[in-house]
Amino acid sequence: MPYVDGFVLAVPKASLEAYKAVAARAGRMWMAYGALSYVECLGEDVPYGELTSFPRAVQATDDEVVIFSWITYRDRASRDEIMADESMKSEEMPFDGKRMIFGGFETFVDL
């Protein structure tokens, strides 16, 4: 079953085009290094919840949009090998990385 890295972050609306450019470059890199898929999604129907929600989780403000993304790999070992490559070190990002939520997940249902 594939291994998945998942991300949720808030991007300033004024920086959205810059983020899209960074995401496109990053996606090409991950795919070239062996990722199975790379997906970036722009929040469209992400209400601010009373207790929990995507916007609350990343402390999104009115002038930011929520991004939900994921990368799939053959397995955890493949992901770790890609991430260990020095050329994968990130460039300056057009968002506050301290509010990004991320994690690695083992797939248990894949229909």
N, C-alpha and C positions, 0 to 999 in steps of 0.2 A: 504494500500500500504506500502511496506517496507521503512524503513529509511536507508540512506546510509551515511557512513563516507568515504570520498575520500582523497587520499594522492598522492603527487608527490614529489619525492626527488632524490638527486644525491648521489650515493654511489661510493667511490673510488674503481676502479677495483681491487686493491690489497686487499680490504676488502670484496669483493663480497661473498666469501664463508662464512665468519663470519656473514654477513648480512642474508644470506639464512638460516643459523642455527637459528638466532634470530627470523626471520620471521616464521619459522616452529614452534618454541616453542610458539610464540605469537598467531599464528593461532589456535593451539590446545587449548590454554587458552580461546580465544574468543569463539570458538565453544563450549567448555565445559560450558561456562557461558551463552550460549543461542543465540549466533549470528547465523543467517541463512546461511551465507557464508562468506568466507575469501579468498581474491584473491590477489596475488602478481604477477606483470608482469614486465619483464625485457625489457627495450626499445630496439627495433631492427631497426625500421624504424622511427626514431625521428630526422628529419633534424633540423639543427640550423637555425631558421627562421630569416628573415630580420628584422621584427618588434617584433613578438611574436613566441614562441614555447615552448615546454616542457623544452628543455635544457636551454633556456634563462630564463625561469621562475624560475628555481632553480640554476641559475648561474653555470651550469655544465661545468667542464673543460674537456680537452681531455683525462685525466686519470680517468674519472668518467663515470658511466653509469646511465641512468635515470630509476627510478622505478616508476611504476604507480600501485596503489593498492586501494582496497576498501573492506569494511566490510558491510554486510547488516544485519538489525535487523527487528523484527516484526514491531516496531514503535519507535518513539523518546523516549518514556518512558522506553522501554526495553534497549535502548542504554544508557540512563542516569543512569539507575540502574547498569548496568555492569560497566560503567566508574567510578561510585562512590565507587566501591569495592576497598579497600586498596591494595589487592593483585595484582591489575592491574597496580600499579605504575611501570613505565618502568625501565628496567635495562640500563646499559651503552650501547649506540648505536654506531655502527661502521660507522657513517656518521655525517655530520654537521646538527644538528636539526634546526639551525637558518635559513637554506635555504629550509626547508621542507614546502610545501604548504598543508594545510589540511582544511577540513570543513565538516559540516553535511548537508545533502540534503534530502528533502522530495520528494519521487517519485511521478511523475504525469503521466507517461506512463510506463507500464510494460507488454510487449508482450510476 
